[in-house]
């Protein structure tokens, strides 16, 4: 069986309830999601903030385009 490269997303453990962070990585298809990965491409996160008794969700994404193109 040949190993193939795939892009995976897995959760980073944080203590805050309002912040959810995930890593975007490249790894082999036979490895676990939280297991080893070849290279980190970026991260994605959501932040929930309370403004004037309304909940506002912001999505923050950062990707290293040079490594993604490689």
LUMMISE-219785 format. One record per atom (N, C-alpha, C): residue in three letters; y negated, x, z negated; atom name; residue number from 0. Coordinates in nm, 2 decimals, m for minus. Layout:
LUMMISE-219785
<rec><r>ala</r><y>Y</y><x>X</x><z>Z</z><a>CA</a><k>NUM</k></rec>
...
This chain:
LUMMISE-219785
<rec><r>unk</r><y>0.12</y><x>0.08</x><z>0.00</z><a>N</a><k>0</k></rec>
<rec><r>unk</r><y>0.00</y><x>0.00</x><z>0.00</z><a>CA</a><k>0</k></rec>
<rec><r>unk</r><y>m0.12</y><x>0.09</x><z>0.00</z><a>C</a><k>0</k></rec>
<rec><r>unk</r><y>m0.22</y><x>0.06</x><z>0.09</z><a>N</a><k>1</k></rec>
<rec><r>unk</r><y>m0.34</y><x>0.14</x><z>0.10</z><a>CA</a><k>1</k></rec>
<rec><r>unk</r><y>m0.44</y><x>0.08</x><z>0.01</z><a>C</a><k>1</k></rec>
<rec><r>unk</r><y>m0.52</y><x>0.18</x><z>m0.05</z><a>N</a><k>2</k></rec>
<rec><r>unk</r><y>m0.63</y><x>0.13</x><z>m0.14</z><a>CA</a><k>2</k></rec>
<rec><r>unk</r><y>m0.75</y><x>0.11</x><z>m0.06</z><a>C</a><k>2</k></rec>
<rec><r>unk</r><y>m0.82</y><x>0.00</x><z>m0.08</z><a>N</a><k>3</k></rec>
<rec><r>unk</r><y>m0.94</y><x>m0.04</x><z>m0.01</z><a>CA</a><k>3</k></rec>
<rec><r>unk</r><y>m1.05</y><x>m0.04</x><z>m0.11</z><a>C</a><k>3</k></rec>
<rec><r>unk</r><y>m1.17</y><x>m0.02</x><z>m0.06</z><a>N</a><k>4</k></rec>
<rec><r>unk</r><y>m1.29</y><x>m0.02</x><z>m0.13</z><a>CA</a><k>4</k></rec>
<rec><r>unk</r><y>m1.35</y><x>m0.16</x><z>m0.14</z><a>C</a><k>4</k></rec>
<rec><r>unk</r><y>m1.39</y><x>m0.21</x><z>m0.26</z><a>N</a><k>5</k></rec>
<rec><r>unk</r><y>m1.45</y><x>m0.34</x><z>m0.27</z><a>CA</a><k>5</k></rec>
<rec><r>unk</r><y>m1.57</y><x>m0.33</x><z>m0.36</z><a>C</a><k>5</k></rec>
<rec><r>unk</r><y>m1.66</y><x>m0.42</x><z>m0.35</z><a>N</a><k>6</k></rec>
<rec><r>unk</r><y>m1.77</y><x>m0.43</x><z>m0.44</z><a>CA</a><k>6</k></rec>
<rec><r>unk</r><y>m1.74</y><x>m0.53</x><z>m0.55</z><a>C</a><k>6</k></rec>
<rec><r>unk</r><y>m1.76</y><x>m0.48</x><z>m0.68</z><a>N</a><k>7</k></rec>
<rec><r>unk</r><y>m1.72</y><x>m0.56</x><z>m0.80</z><a>CA</a><k>7</k></rec>
<rec><r>unk</r><y>m1.85</y><x>m0.58</x><z>m0.88</z><a>C</a><k>7</k></rec>
<rec><r>unk</r><y>m1.85</y><x>m0.69</x><z>m0.96</z><a>N</a><k>8</k></rec>
<rec><r>unk</r><y>m1.95</y><x>m0.72</x><z>m1.06</z><a>CA</a><k>8</k></rec>
<rec><r>unk</r><y>m1.89</y><x>m0.74</x><z>m1.19</z><a>C</a><k>8</k></rec>
<rec><r>unk</r><y>m1.93</y><x>m0.67</x><z>m1.29</z><a>N</a><k>9</k></rec>
<rec><r>unk</r><y>m1.88</y><x>m0.70</x><z>m1.43</z><a>CA</a><k>9</k></rec>
<rec><r>unk</r><y>m1.98</y><x>m0.70</x><z>m1.53</z><a>C</a><k>9</k></rec>
<rec><r>unk</r><y>m1.96</y><x>m0.77</x><z>m1.64</z><a>N</a><k>10</k></rec>
<rec><r>unk</r><y>m2.06</y><x>m0.80</x><z>m1.74</z><a>CA</a><k>10</k></rec>
<rec><r>unk</r><y>m2.07</y><x>m0.68</x><z>m1.84</z><a>C</a><k>10</k></rec>
<rec><r>unk</r><y>m2.19</y><x>m0.65</x><z>m1.88</z><a>N</a><k>11</k></rec>
<rec><r>unk</r><y>m2.22</y><x>m0.55</x><z>m1.98</z><a>CA</a><k>11</k></rec>
<rec><r>unk</r><y>m2.24</y><x>m0.62</x><z>m2.11</z><a>C</a><k>11</k></rec>
<rec><r>unk</r><y>m2.18</y><x>m0.57</x><z>m2.21</z><a>N</a><k>12</k></rec>
<rec><r>unk</r><y>m2.19</y><x>m0.63</x><z>m2.34</z><a>CA</a><k>12</k></rec>
<rec><r>unk</r><y>m2.33</y><x>m0.60</x><z>m2.40</z><a>C</a><k>12</k></rec>
<rec><r>unk</r><y>m2.40</y><x>m0.71</x><z>m2.44</z><a>N</a><k>13</k></rec>
<rec><r>unk</r><y>m2.53</y><x>m0.70</x><z>m2.50</z><a>CA</a><k>13</k></rec>
<rec><r>unk</r><y>m2.52</y><x>m0.79</x><z>m2.63</z><a>C</a><k>13</k></rec>
<rec><r>unk</r><y>m2.61</y><x>m0.76</x><z>m2.72</z><a>N</a><k>14</k></rec>
<rec><r>unk</r><y>m2.62</y><x>m0.84</x><z>m2.84</z><a>CA</a><k>14</k></rec>
<rec><r>unk</r><y>m2.70</y><x>m0.96</x><z>m2.83</z><a>C</a><k>14</k></rec>
<rec><r>unk</r><y>m2.79</y><x>m0.96</x><z>m2.74</z><a>N</a><k>15</k></rec>
<rec><r>unk</r><y>m2.89</y><x>m1.08</x><z>m2.73</z><a>CA</a><k>15</k></rec>
<rec><r>unk</r><y>m2.82</y><x>m1.19</x><z>m2.66</z><a>C</a><k>15</k></rec>
<rec><r>unk</r><y>m2.84</y><x>m1.31</x><z>m2.70</z><a>N</a><k>16</k></rec>
<rec><r>unk</r><y>m2.79</y><x>m1.43</x><z>m2.64</z><a>CA</a><k>16</k></rec>
<rec><r>unk</r><y>m2.86</y><x>m1.47</x><z>m2.51</z><a>C</a><k>16</k></rec>
<rec><r>unk</r><y>m2.99</y><x>m1.44</x><z>m2.50</z><a>N</a><k>17</k></rec>
<rec><r>unk</r><y>m3.07</y><x>m1.48</x><z>m2.39</z><a>CA</a><k>17</k></rec>
<rec><r>unk</r><y>m3.06</y><x>m1.39</x><z>m2.27</z><a>C</a><k>17</k></rec>
<rec><r>unk</r><y>m3.01</y><x>m1.27</x><z>m2.29</z><a>N</a><k>18</k></rec>
<rec><r>unk</r><y>m3.00</y><x>m1.17</x><z>m2.18</z><a>CA</a><k>18</k></rec>
<rec><r>unk</r><y>m2.86</y><x>m1.15</x><z>m2.13</z><a>C</a><k>18</k></rec>
<rec><r>unk</r><y>m2.83</y><x>m1.17</x><z>m2.00</z><a>N</a><k>19</k></rec>
<rec><r>unk</r><y>m2.70</y><x>m1.14</x><z>m1.95</z><a>CA</a><k>19</k></rec>
<rec><r>unk</r><y>m2.72</y><x>m1.04</x><z>m1.84</z><a>C</a><k>19</k></rec>
<rec><r>unk</r><y>m2.65</y><x>m0.92</x><z>m1.86</z><a>N</a><k>20</k></rec>
<rec><r>unk</r><y>m2.66</y><x>m0.82</x><z>m1.76</z><a>CA</a><k>20</k></rec>
<rec><r>unk</r><y>m2.52</y><x>m0.79</x><z>m1.70</z><a>C</a><k>20</k></rec>
<rec><r>unk</r><y>m2.52</y><x>m0.76</x><z>m1.57</z><a>N</a><k>21</k></rec>
<rec><r>unk</r><y>m2.40</y><x>m0.72</x><z>m1.50</z><a>CA</a><k>21</k></rec>
<rec><r>unk</r><y>m2.42</y><x>m0.60</x><z>m1.41</z><a>C</a><k>21</k></rec>
<rec><r>unk</r><y>m2.32</y><x>m0.52</x><z>m1.40</z><a>N</a><k>22</k></rec>
<rec><r>unk</r><y>m2.32</y><x>m0.40</x><z>m1.31</z><a>CA</a><k>22</k></rec>
<rec><r>unk</r><y>m2.26</y><x>m0.44</x><z>m1.17</z><a>C</a><k>22</k></rec>
<rec><r>unk</r><y>m2.32</y><x>m0.38</x><z>m1.07</z><a>N</a><k>23</k></rec>
<rec><r>unk</r><y>m2.26</y><x>m0.39</x><z>m0.93</z><a>CA</a><k>23</k></rec>
<rec><r>unk</r><y>m2.21</y><x>m0.25</x><z>m0.90</z><a>C</a><k>23</k></rec>
<rec><r>unk</r><y>m2.08</y><x>m0.24</x><z>m0.88</z><a>N</a><k>24</k></rec>
<rec><r>unk</r><y>m2.01</y><x>m0.11</x><z>m0.86</z><a>CA</a><k>24</k></rec>
<rec><r>unk</r><y>m1.92</y><x>m0.12</x><z>m0.74</z><a>C</a><k>24</k></rec>
<rec><r>unk</r><y>m1.87</y><x>0.00</x><z>m0.69</z><a>N</a><k>25</k></rec>
<rec><r>unk</r><y>m1.77</y><x>0.01</x><z>m0.58</z><a>CA</a><k>25</k></rec>
<rec><r>unk</r><y>m1.65</y><x>0.06</x><z>m0.65</z><a>C</a><k>25</k></rec>
<rec><r>unk</r><y>m1.54</y><x>0.00</x><z>m0.62</z><a>N</a><k>26</k></rec>
<rec><r>unk</r><y>m1.41</y><x>0.05</x><z>m0.67</z><a>CA</a><k>26</k></rec>
<rec><r>unk</r><y>m1.29</y><x>0.02</x><z>m0.58</z><a>C</a><k>26</k></rec>
<rec><r>unk</r><y>m1.18</y><x>0.06</x><z>m0.62</z><a>N</a><k>27</k></rec>
<rec><r>unk</r><y>m1.06</y><x>0.03</x><z>m0.55</z><a>CA</a><k>27</k></rec>
<rec><r>unk</r><y>m1.01</y><x>m0.11</x><z>m0.58</z><a>C</a><k>27</k></rec>
<rec><r>unk</r><y>m0.94</y><x>m0.17</x><z>m0.48</z><a>N</a><k>28</k></rec>
<rec><r>unk</r><y>m0.89</y><x>m0.31</x><z>m0.50</z><a>CA</a><k>28</k></rec>
<rec><r>unk</r><y>m0.77</y><x>m0.31</x><z>m0.60</z><a>C</a><k>28</k></rec>
<rec><r>unk</r><y>m0.71</y><x>m0.20</x><z>m0.64</z><a>N</a><k>29</k></rec>
<rec><r>unk</r><y>m0.60</y><x>m0.20</x><z>m0.73</z><a>CA</a><k>29</k></rec>
<rec><r>unk</r><y>m0.64</y><x>m0.19</x><z>m0.88</z><a>C</a><k>29</k></rec>
<rec><r>unk</r><y>m0.77</y><x>m0.15</x><z>m0.90</z><a>N</a><k>30</k></rec>
<rec><r>unk</r><y>m0.82</y><x>m0.13</x><z>m1.04</z><a>CA</a><k>30</k></rec>
<rec><r>unk</r><y>m0.86</y><x>m0.26</x><z>m1.10</z><a>C</a><k>30</k></rec>
<rec><r>unk</r><y>m0.87</y><x>m0.26</x><z>m1.23</z><a>N</a><k>31</k></rec>
<rec><r>unk</r><y>m0.92</y><x>m0.38</x><z>m1.30</z><a>CA</a><k>31</k></rec>
<rec><r>unk</r><y>m1.07</y><x>m0.38</x><z>m1.28</z><a>C</a><k>31</k></rec>
<rec><r>unk</r><y>m1.13</y><x>m0.49</x><z>m1.30</z><a>N</a><k>32</k></rec>
<rec><r>unk</r><y>m1.27</y><x>m0.51</x><z>m1.29</z><a>CA</a><k>32</k></rec>
<rec><r>unk</r><y>m1.35</y><x>m0.42</x><z>m1.39</z><a>C</a><k>32</k></rec>
<rec><r>unk</r><y>m1.31</y><x>m0.42</x><z>m1.51</z><a>N</a><k>33</k></rec>
<rec><r>unk</r><y>m1.38</y><x>m0.34</x><z>m1.61</z><a>CA</a><k>33</k></rec>
<rec><r>unk</r><y>m1.32</y><x>m0.20</x><z>m1.62</z><a>C</a><k>33</k></rec>
<rec><r>unk</r><y>m1.23</y><x>m0.17</x><z>m1.54</z><a>N</a><k>34</k></rec>
<rec><r>unk</r><y>m1.17</y><x>m0.03</x><z>m1.53</z><a>CA</a><k>34</k></rec>
<rec><r>unk</r><y>m1.26</y><x>0.07</x><z>m1.46</z><a>C</a><k>34</k></rec>
<rec><r>unk</r><y>m1.20</y><x>0.17</x><z>m1.41</z><a>N</a><k>35</k></rec>
<rec><r>unk</r><y>m1.27</y><x>0.28</x><z>m1.35</z><a>CA</a><k>35</k></rec>
<rec><r>unk</r><y>m1.34</y><x>0.23</x><z>m1.22</z><a>C</a><k>35</k></rec>
<rec><r>unk</r><y>m1.45</y><x>0.29</x><z>m1.19</z><a>N</a><k>36</k></rec>
<rec><r>unk</r><y>m1.51</y><x>0.26</x><z>m1.06</z><a>CA</a><k>36</k></rec>
<rec><r>unk</r><y>m1.56</y><x>0.39</x><z>m1.00</z><a>C</a><k>36</k></rec>
<rec><r>unk</r><y>m1.58</y><x>0.39</x><z>m0.87</z><a>N</a><k>37</k></rec>
<rec><r>unk</r><y>m1.62</y><x>0.51</x><z>m0.80</z><a>CA</a><k>37</k></rec>
<rec><r>unk</r><y>m1.77</y><x>0.54</x><z>m0.81</z><a>C</a><k>37</k></rec>
<rec><r>unk</r><y>m1.85</y><x>0.43</x><z>m0.79</z><a>N</a><k>38</k></rec>
<rec><r>unk</r><y>m2.00</y><x>0.45</x><z>m0.79</z><a>CA</a><k>38</k></rec>
<rec><r>unk</r><y>m2.07</y><x>0.33</x><z>m0.84</z><a>C</a><k>38</k></rec>
<rec><r>unk</r><y>m2.17</y><x>0.35</x><z>m0.91</z><a>N</a><k>39</k></rec>
<rec><r>unk</r><y>m2.26</y><x>0.24</x><z>m0.96</z><a>CA</a><k>39</k></rec>
<rec><r>unk</r><y>m2.37</y><x>0.21</x><z>m0.85</z><a>C</a><k>39</k></rec>
<rec><r>unk</r><y>m2.38</y><x>0.09</x><z>m0.80</z><a>N</a><k>40</k></rec>
<rec><r>unk</r><y>m2.47</y><x>0.06</x><z>m0.70</z><a>CA</a><k>40</k></rec>
<rec><r>unk</r><y>m2.60</y><x>0.00</x><z>m0.75</z><a>C</a><k>40</k></rec>
<rec><r>unk</r><y>m2.59</y><x>m0.07</x><z>m0.86</z><a>N</a><k>41</k></rec>
<rec><r>unk</r><y>m2.71</y><x>m0.14</x><z>m0.92</z><a>CA</a><k>41</k></rec>
<rec><r>unk</r><y>m2.67</y><x>m0.23</x><z>m1.04</z><a>C</a><k>41</k></rec>
<rec><r>unk</r><y>m2.77</y><x>m0.31</x><z>m1.07</z><a>N</a><k>42</k></rec>
<rec><r>unk</r><y>m2.75</y><x>m0.41</x><z>m1.18</z><a>CA</a><k>42</k></rec>
<rec><r>unk</r><y>m2.82</y><x>m0.54</x><z>m1.15</z><a>C</a><k>42</k></rec>
<rec><r>unk</r><y>m2.77</y><x>m0.64</x><z>m1.21</z><a>N</a><k>43</k></rec>
<rec><r>unk</r><y>m2.83</y><x>m0.77</x><z>m1.20</z><a>CA</a><k>43</k></rec>
<rec><r>unk</r><y>m2.84</y><x>m0.84</x><z>m1.34</z><a>C</a><k>43</k></rec>
<rec><r>unk</r><y>m2.94</y><x>m0.91</x><z>m1.37</z><a>N</a><k>44</k></rec>
<rec><r>unk</r><y>m2.96</y><x>m0.97</x><z>m1.50</z><a>CA</a><k>44</k></rec>
<rec><r>unk</r><y>m3.04</y><x>m1.09</x><z>m1.50</z><a>C</a><k>44</k></rec>
<rec><r>unk</r><y>m3.02</y><x>m1.18</x><z>m1.60</z><a>N</a><k>45</k></rec>
<rec><r>unk</r><y>m3.10</y><x>m1.30</x><z>m1.61</z><a>CA</a><k>45</k></rec>
<rec><r>unk</r><y>m3.16</y><x>m1.29</x><z>m1.75</z><a>C</a><k>45</k></rec>
<rec><r>unk</r><y>m3.28</y><x>m1.34</x><z>m1.76</z><a>N</a><k>46</k></rec>
<rec><r>unk</r><y>m3.35</y><x>m1.34</x><z>m1.89</z><a>CA</a><k>46</k></rec>
<rec><r>unk</r><y>m3.40</y><x>m1.49</x><z>m1.90</z><a>C</a><k>46</k></rec>
<rec><r>unk</r><y>m3.37</y><x>m1.55</x><z>m2.02</z><a>N</a><k>47</k></rec>
<rec><r>unk</r><y>m3.41</y><x>m1.68</x><z>m2.05</z><a>CA</a><k>47</k></rec>
<rec><r>unk</r><y>m3.52</y><x>m1.67</x><z>m2.15</z><a>C</a><k>47</k></rec>
<rec><r>unk</r><y>m3.64</y><x>m1.72</x><z>m2.12</z><a>N</a><k>48</k></rec>
<rec><r>unk</r><y>m3.75</y><x>m1.72</x><z>m2.21</z><a>CA</a><k>48</k></rec>
<rec><r>unk</r><y>m3.81</y><x>m1.86</x><z>m2.24</z><a>C</a><k>48</k></rec>
<rec><r>unk</r><y>m3.86</y><x>m1.88</x><z>m2.36</z><a>N</a><k>49</k></rec>
<rec><r>unk</r><y>m3.91</y><x>m2.01</x><z>m2.40</z><a>CA</a><k>49</k></rec>
<rec><r>unk</r><y>m4.06</y><x>m2.00</x><z>m2.39</z><a>C</a><k>49</k></rec>
<rec><r>unk</r><y>m4.12</y><x>m2.08</x><z>m2.30</z><a>N</a><k>50</k></rec>
<rec><r>unk</r><y>m4.27</y><x>m2.08</x><z>m2.29</z><a>CA</a><k>50</k></rec>
<rec><r>unk</r><y>m4.31</y><x>m2.23</x><z>m2.30</z><a>C</a><k>50</k></rec>
<rec><r>unk</r><y>m4.39</y><x>m2.25</x><z>m2.41</z><a>N</a><k>51</k></rec>
<rec><r>unk</r><y>m4.45</y><x>m2.39</x><z>m2.43</z><a>CA</a><k>51</k></rec>
<rec><r>unk</r><y>m4.34</y><x>m2.50</x><z>m2.43</z><a>C</a><k>51</k></rec>
<rec><r>unk</r><y>m4.23</y><x>m2.47</x><z>m2.51</z><a>N</a><k>52</k></rec>
<rec><r>unk</r><y>m4.12</y><x>m2.56</x><z>m2.53</z><a>CA</a><k>52</k></rec>
<rec><r>unk</r><y>m4.04</y><x>m2.58</x><z>m2.40</z><a>C</a><k>52</k></rec>
<rec><r>unk</r><y>m4.06</y><x>m2.50</x><z>m2.30</z><a>N</a><k>53</k></rec>
<rec><r>unk</r><y>m3.98</y><x>m2.51</x><z>m2.17</z><a>CA</a><k>53</k></rec>
<rec><r>unk</r><y>m3.90</y><x>m2.38</x><z>m2.16</z><a>C</a><k>53</k></rec>
<rec><r>unk</r><y>m3.78</y><x>m2.39</x><z>m2.11</z><a>N</a><k>54</k></rec>
<rec><r>unk</r><y>m3.70</y><x>m2.27</x><z>m2.08</z><a>CA</a><k>54</k></rec>
<rec><r>unk</r><y>m3.72</y><x>m2.23</x><z>m1.94</z><a>C</a><k>54</k></rec>
<rec><r>unk</r><y>m3.75</y><x>m2.10</x><z>m1.93</z><a>N</a><k>55</k></rec>
<rec><r>unk</r><y>m3.77</y><x>m2.04</x><z>m1.80</z><a>CA</a><k>55</k></rec>
<rec><r>unk</r><y>m3.67</y><x>m1.93</x><z>m1.78</z><a>C</a><k>55</k></rec>
<rec><r>unk</r><y>m3.60</y><x>m1.93</x><z>m1.66</z><a>N</a><k>56</k></rec>
<rec><r>unk</r><y>m3.50</y><x>m1.83</x><z>m1.63</z><a>CA</a><k>56</k></rec>
<rec><r>unk</r><y>m3.55</y><x>m1.74</x><z>m1.52</z><a>C</a><k>56</k></rec>
<rec><r>unk</r><y>m3.54</y><x>m1.61</x><z>m1.54</z><a>N</a><k>57</k></rec>
<rec><r>unk</r><y>m3.58</y><x>m1.51</x><z>m1.45</z><a>CA</a><k>57</k></rec>
<rec><r>unk</r><y>m3.46</y><x>m1.42</x><z>m1.41</z><a>C</a><k>57</k></rec>
<rec><r>unk</r><y>m3.44</y><x>m1.40</x><z>m1.28</z><a>N</a><k>58</k></rec>
<rec><r>unk</r><y>m3.33</y><x>m1.31</x><z>m1.23</z><a>CA</a><k>58</k></rec>
<rec><r>unk</r><y>m3.39</y><x>m1.18</x><z>m1.19</z><a>C</a><k>58</k></rec>
<rec><r>unk</r><y>m3.33</y><x>m1.07</x><z>m1.24</z><a>N</a><k>59</k></rec>
<rec><r>unk</r><y>m3.38</y><x>m0.94</x><z>m1.21</z><a>CA</a><k>59</k></rec>
<rec><r>unk</r><y>m3.26</y><x>m0.86</x><z>m1.15</z><a>C</a><k>59</k></rec>
<rec><r>unk</r><y>m3.29</y><x>m0.81</x><z>m1.03</z><a>N</a><k>60</k></rec>
<rec><r>unk</r><y>m3.18</y><x>m0.74</x><z>m0.95</z><a>CA</a><k>60</k></rec>
<rec><r>unk</r><y>m3.24</y><x>m0.61</x><z>m0.90</z><a>C</a><k>60</k></rec>
<rec><r>unk</r><y>m3.16</y><x>m0.50</x><z>m0.92</z><a>N</a><k>61</k></rec>
<rec><r>unk</r><y>m3.20</y><x>m0.37</x><z>m0.87</z><a>CA</a><k>61</k></rec>
<rec><r>unk</r><y>m3.07</y><x>m0.31</x><z>m0.80</z><a>C</a><k>61</k></rec>
<rec><r>unk</r><y>m3.09</y><x>m0.27</x><z>m0.68</z><a>N</a><k>62</k></rec>
<rec><r>unk</r><y>m2.98</y><x>m0.21</x><z>m0.60</z><a>CA</a><k>62</k></rec>
<rec><r>unk</r><y>m3.03</y><x>m0.08</x><z>m0.54</z><a>C</a><k>62</k></rec>
<rec><r>unk</r><y>m2.95</y><x>0.02</x><z>m0.55</z><a>N</a><k>63</k></rec>
<rec><r>unk</r><y>m2.98</y><x>0.15</x><z>m0.48</z><a>CA</a><k>63</k></rec>
<rec><r>unk</r><y>m2.94</y><x>0.14</x><z>m0.34</z><a>C</a><k>63</k></rec>
<rec><r>unk</r><y>m3.03</y><x>0.12</x><z>m0.25</z><a>N</a><k>64</k></rec>
<rec><r>unk</r><y>m3.00</y><x>0.09</x><z>m0.11</z><a>CA</a><k>64</k></rec>
<rec><r>unk</r><y>m2.94</y><x>0.22</x><z>m0.03</z><a>C</a><k>64</k></rec>
<rec><r>unk</r><y>m2.98</y><x>0.33</x><z>m0.08</z><a>N</a><k>65</k></rec>
<rec><r>unk</r><y>m2.92</y><x>0.45</x><z>m0.01</z><a>CA</a><k>65</k></rec>
<rec><r>unk</r><y>m2.77</y><x>0.46</x><z>m0.04</z><a>C</a><k>65</k></rec>
<rec><r>unk</r><y>m2.73</y><x>0.44</x><z>m0.16</z><a>N</a><k>66</k></rec>
<rec><r>unk</r><y>m2.59</y><x>0.44</x><z>m0.20</z><a>CA</a><k>66</k></rec>
<rec><r>unk</r><y>m2.52</y><x>0.33</x><z>m0.13</z><a>C</a><k>66</k></rec>
<rec><r>unk</r><y>m2.58</y><x>0.21</x><z>m0.12</z><a>N</a><k>67</k></rec>
<rec><r>unk</r><y>m2.51</y><x>0.10</x><z>m0.06</z><a>CA</a><k>67</k></rec>
<rec><r>unk</r><y>m2.49</y><x>0.13</x><z>0.09</z><a>C</a><k>67</k></rec>
<rec><r>unk</r><y>m2.58</y><x>0.19</x><z>0.16</z><a>N</a><k>68</k></rec>
<rec><r>unk</r><y>m2.57</y><x>0.22</x><z>0.30</z><a>CA</a><k>68</k></rec>
<rec><r>unk</r><y>m2.47</y><x>0.33</x><z>0.32</z><a>C</a><k>68</k></rec>
<rec><r>unk</r><y>m2.45</y><x>0.42</x><z>0.23</z><a>N</a><k>69</k></rec>
<rec><r>unk</r><y>m2.35</y><x>0.53</x><z>0.24</z><a>CA</a><k>69</k></rec>
<rec><r>unk</r><y>m2.21</y><x>0.47</x><z>0.25</z><a>C</a><k>69</k></rec>
